[in-house]
């Protein structure tokens, strides 16, 4: 890039910075000048009573301390205090919740999520994702872009993280737990306003900025009201692209991200007893490129990340629209609630496959790029379209504090997903013959047919796949608790699910050694998921509980991996050229816990211990030789753990918090392969961190009508030092287990009535652990990884009224 172009780009960035700062100042001024009366708790999102947040984890509104399961709940105020902007931020500040980019799918930006070590990176997810009452989680498919969607964090009433199986009330997609994003209700009686704007700069990276506003107001007092919000955020990139051969800078800050979301909801008090709430939620997220960097070309110690391994942008797009209609009918001591929704989503992903192709088909070990491939390019375009209709109707009593408390309902879901995956590699024969002549010293192949038994599909694709998934589910559920003697309650629940799954697939290309194969597979499962519990409310401040719950995940299908994976398939014992049915797996979870409020509420303790027995585990993994991934049922597992949270208010001005999680997740059975070989030993740990810790503290200094404050949030995750089983065909000996991590964020600011202005610094110590480490083939020298965003400093203005 010429110096003139660099100067022009710098000038345009400076102008953009000045414009953003002006917009921030004007936004905060406008927000502060609004003349509005304070709204009710539900309308403003301040869902607290007596300083305690209200949750609906049991589908009924209850104080958090009275719900006998392990829950982490944060309202919008708490989310803003901790600077939470995304699902990854929620996970980082919630011990026991794991979320991050996976090394599978060739690292093109996908994320996996698990609660208490129950992973959800294959088939039906194990963690339910909800927007209000609508489940939006999705199957894992062949498209790298087909992983769970997550709403961006703006204008929320609260976020609830429910640990442990939630199969009775939330279905088969919640065998490990659920994450619920609860939006504000429309305002029928008063005006409510929320606004947020931010600008930040990242070391060795580009500027980030955002702005959004949410407004609720009555249209007809007490009868008709609305809640509407719109939000945009730009996250500047921090990875630079280098030329493959010269290693000179080509483009800076390639991995930027743009997010836009908007929501409109109406609340209509149709009659004295009937309330209708139609809503539409729209979100569009675009990643300009992957945040993976090349280890050999990066200055990791100084968080300066670069890559020369990709030439084309590895971009990703994900947009969805969710219209829904909620109806609530008040009966005599009961409520009938209906939620109807239609989830429509479209995703696309592009990847640069040059190094992958050279590694797999050319047997090139990496290092310097080989001569003669200066203009060589191969890449994959994948896409997915989803449509999910869901309907839930439930009847419940109005007062959860009644001696007999209950909820019962019906659920129906019909969803279709269409995926395409096409690897464009028109010069593949040159790569194959490079390996033949330069690596092995053999004669070149005259044609692709001589090498693979077939030509490129449509003359350009080394592999082409089209896959369809159709899920239909009908379920009935009920849960009740009864106070058998004062302060002692028994809980029992049951869900019956009838699920049908249809899988269709077309595959073609040299990777599969076929001109085209069509497959159709159907699976039908019926399951019962019970829950039992006992709760002792010793007094108004101390509750003790024990639960046993089952979760069942339905059947799935693993696509064929092709002839290139023949060696892996032979070692493990499956046919690489046909799809494999993945049988259902099931979980029994046993939990004991307590919730205690001491010292007049200044000390709050929440602790739980659990054991999970997991049968016939559906496991997604990378085949080491061919570097494709597949799913198999690989034995049984156990998970033991503890969740702990303590919050303290030693003085009126000082708040302290600590939360921790310990997870011991491991397979308990050995998997035996061909000729009595051991594919995986008993005792092999899951790829989750054993220990995670979060510390936070905030000190407030009142000065007249202004509250100045300083806040710090620190997180730590440990390293699993269990030695790798290098003799297992599932293990790549060159990829160590995930490293320990630390992260420190700090914020200092002032609260002026309804407006909060703060300066923050994220990743204060510039922590740079290498995560999601991967390479193209076993022994290959081209290593990629990801890490935390480098040190970021910025200004945030929020308004909440």
ZISULRA-V149282 format. One record per helix or strand of 2 or more residues. SS is the DSSP state (hx for helix, st for strand). FROM is the first residue (numbers start at 1). LEN is the number of residues. If there is no record, write none. Layout:
BEGIN
ss=SS from=FROM len=LEN
ss=SS from=FROM len=LEN
END
This chain:
BEGIN
ss=hx from=3 len=31
ss=hx from=41 len=4
ss=st from=48 len=2
ss=st from=52 len=4
ss=st from=62 len=2
ss=hx from=64 len=3
ss=st from=71 len=5
ss=hx from=76 len=6
ss=hx from=87 len=6
ss=st from=97 len=5
ss=hx from=105 len=3
ss=st from=111 len=5
ss=st from=118 len=2
ss=st from=127 len=5
ss=st from=134 len=2
ss=st from=156 len=8
ss=hx from=167 len=4
ss=hx from=172 len=3
ss=st from=177 len=7
ss=st from=192 len=11
ss=st from=207 len=14
ss=st from=224 len=12
ss=st from=239 len=4
ss=st from=249 len=3
ss=st from=257 len=13
ss=st from=274 len=14
ss=st from=293 len=2
ss=hx from=295 len=3
ss=hx from=300 len=3
ss=st from=304 len=4
ss=st from=316 len=15
ss=st from=334 len=19
ss=hx from=354 len=7
ss=st from=379 len=19
ss=st from=404 len=21
ss=hx from=428 len=12
ss=hx from=448 len=5
ss=st from=461 len=25
ss=st from=488 len=22
ss=hx from=510 len=3
ss=st from=514 len=26
ss=st from=542 len=12
ss=st from=556 len=3
ss=hx from=563 len=10
ss=st from=580 len=3
ss=st from=585 len=14
ss=hx from=599 len=3
ss=st from=603 len=13
ss=st from=618 len=5
ss=st from=629 len=5
ss=st from=637 len=15
ss=st from=654 len=14
ss=st from=671 len=2
ss=hx from=674 len=3
ss=st from=678 len=3
ss=st from=691 len=13
ss=st from=706 len=12
ss=st from=741 len=12
ss=st from=755 len=8
ss=st from=771 len=5
ss=st from=783 len=4
ss=st from=792 len=9
END
